[in-house]
Amino acid sequence: MLCWLQAFAAATGSGNRSMTLTRELYDAFQSGQIDRWDAIISPNILTNSPGGRGIEGISPLKQWATAFATTLAYQIDLVDEHLALDNKGDGRGFITFNLHWKHDRDFMGLAPTFREGTSVETLLLTIQANKIVRIDVADNSLDLAIYLWDRGWPHPHNWSPPAIVAGTNRRRG
C-alpha cells in the first residue's frame, strides 16, 4: 500500500502521504478549490455524466465542477471512497458523496427556483500513472437529475459505458 502512496506523492509533488487521490479529488471539490485537480487529473480526461457524455478535457470538467461546487451545492459530504492502484499508479477508484443543493442563483443558464434537495452521487474513476483519465458520474438518487431534466437540461438516453466483463445476453425473442 505504501508504494502507491509514495508514487502518488512523487507524481503530484504532495508531501502529505495521508491524502489519497480519491480524498484529494473530493476535498478539492467540496471546498470549491477545483484548480487543485490539475495535479491529479489528466488534461485529456473523458467525462460522462447524466448531464453529458463524451466531454473531453479538464477545462470543461473544471467549469462544470466549479458551477456545482460554488453555485448550486452548499455542502458536499463524503459518504464512501475506494482506491485500487498497482505499483505504476494504474487502477480504479470511486467516491460517493451527498450533494446538498439549493437552486437560489443562476446555474449554468437555468434561472433559480429556490428548490433544494440532496443528491447522492458516485464518481467512478479510471486512473493511469496516478492521474484520473476518466470519470463516469452515477446518480444514486434521481432528485437533482429529474429536477434539471424538468427544467430543460439535456440528458443523454440509452447510453452504456464499455463493459469490463460482458455478461451473458439472455434476451428472448
C-alpha positions in Angstrom: 0.0 0.0 0.0 2.8 2.4 0.8 4.2 2.1 -2.7 1.2 3.7 -4.4 1.1 6.4 -1.8 4.7 7.2 -2.5 4.1 7.1 -6.2 1.1 9.5 -5.8 3.2 11.8 -3.7 6.0 11.8 -6.2 3.7 12.3 -9.2 1.8 15.2 -7.6 4.6 16.7 -5.6 2.4 16.1 -2.5 4.3 15.6 0.8 1.1 14.6 2.5 1.0 10.9 2.1 -2.3 10.6 4.0 -4.2 12.4 1.3 -5.1 9.8 -1.3 -6.0 10.6 -4.9 -9.7 10.0 -4.1 -9.6 12.1 -1.0 -7.8 14.9 -2.8 -10.5 14.8 -5.6 -13.3 15.0 -3.0 -11.6 17.7 -0.8 -10.9 20.0 -3.7 -14.5 19.6 -5.0 -16.2 20.1 -1.6 -14.1 23.2 -0.9 -14.5 24.7 -4.3 -10.8 24.6 -4.9 -11.1 23.0 -8.3 -7.6 24.2 -9.6 -6.2 21.5 -7.2 -7.4 19.0 -9.7 -4.6 19.9 -12.1 -2.2 17.8 -10.1 -4.4 14.6 -10.2 -6.5 14.8 -13.4 -5.2 14.2 -16.9 -5.6 17.3 -19.2 -7.3 14.9 -21.7 -9.8 13.4 -19.3 -13.0 11.9 -20.6 -16.1 12.6 -18.5 -19.6 11.0 -18.8 -22.5 12.1 -16.7 -26.3 12.3 -16.8 -25.7 15.9 -17.9 -23.5 15.0 -20.9 -21.5 12.2 -22.5 -18.1 12.2 -24.1 -16.9 15.5 -22.6 -13.2 15.8 -23.3 -10.6 17.8 -21.4 -10.0 19.1 -18.0 -11.2 22.6 -18.7 -14.9 21.8 -19.3 -14.8 19.4 -16.3 -13.5 22.2 -14.1 -16.1 24.6 -15.3 -18.9 22.1 -14.6 -17.4 21.3 -11.2 -16.9 24.9 -10.2 -20.6 25.6 -11.1 -21.8 22.8 -9.0 -19.4 23.4 -6.1 -19.8 27.2 -5.9 -23.3 27.9 -7.3 -25.6 25.0 -6.6 -24.1 22.9 -3.8 -23.9 24.4 -0.3 -22.4 21.3 1.3 -20.8 18.1 -0.1 -20.3 15.2 2.3 -18.1 12.2 1.5 -20.1 9.0 2.0 -17.6 6.4 0.7 -14.4 6.1 -1.3 -12.2 3.3 -2.6 -8.9 3.4 -4.5 -7.1 0.4 -6.0 -3.8 1.1 -7.8 -0.9 -1.0 -8.9 2.7 0.0 -8.4 2.6 2.0 -11.6 -0.4 4.1 -10.3 -2.9 2.4 -12.7 -6.2 1.3 -11.5 -9.7 2.3 -10.5 -11.5 4.1 -7.7 -14.7 5.9 -6.7 -16.0 8.5 -4.4 -19.6 8.7 -3.3 -21.0 11.9 -1.8 -24.1 13.7 -0.7 -24.5 16.9 -2.7 -26.8 19.2 -0.6 -28.1 21.8 -3.1 -30.3 24.8 -3.3 -31.1 26.5 -6.6 -31.1 30.1 -5.4 -28.8 31.5 -8.1 -28.4 31.2 -11.9 -26.9 27.8 -12.5 -25.4 27.3 -16.0 -28.2 29.3 -17.6 -31.0 27.9 -15.5 -32.9 30.6 -13.6 -33.3 29.9 -9.8 -36.4 28.3 -8.5 -35.3 28.1 -4.8 -35.9 24.4 -4.9 -33.4 22.4 -2.7 -32.6 18.8 -2.1 -29.8 16.2 -1.6 -28.4 14.2 -4.4 -26.3 11.1 -3.8 -23.6 10.9 -6.5 -20.8 8.4 -7.3 -17.8 9.3 -9.4 -16.3 6.1 -11.0 -12.6 6.8 -11.7 -10.2 5.2 -14.2 -6.6 6.1 -13.3 -3.4 5.8 -15.2 0.0 6.8 -13.9 -1.6 8.4 -10.8 -3.8 10.7 -13.0 -7.5 10.4 -13.3 -8.2 9.8 -17.1 -11.9 9.1 -17.0 -14.8 9.9 -14.7 -18.2 8.3 -15.1 -20.8 10.0 -12.9 -23.5 7.7 -11.5 -26.6 9.2 -9.8 -27.6 7.1 -6.9 -30.7 9.2 -6.3 -32.6 11.0 -9.0 -33.7 14.1 -7.3 -31.3 16.5 -8.9 -31.3 14.7 -12.3 -35.1 14.9 -12.5 -35.1 18.5 -11.3 -32.6 19.5 -14.1 -34.5 17.4 -16.7 -37.7 19.1 -15.8 -36.1 22.5 -16.5 -34.9 21.5 -20.0 -31.4 20.3 -19.2 -30.5 17.8 -22.0 -30.0 14.3 -20.8 -28.4 11.5 -23.0 -30.5 8.4 -23.3 -29.7 4.7 -24.0 -26.0 5.1 -23.2 -23.8 2.4 -21.6 -20.2 2.6 -20.7 -17.9 0.0 -22.1 -18.0 -3.2 -20.1 -15.0 -4.6 -18.3 -16.6 -8.0 -18.5 -19.7 -8.6 -20.7 -22.4 -10.7 -19.0 -24.4 -13.4 -20.7 -27.1 -12.0 -23.1 -30.3 -13.7 -22.1 -32.6 -11.6 -24.3 -35.6 -13.5 -25.5 -37.1 -13.3 -29.0 
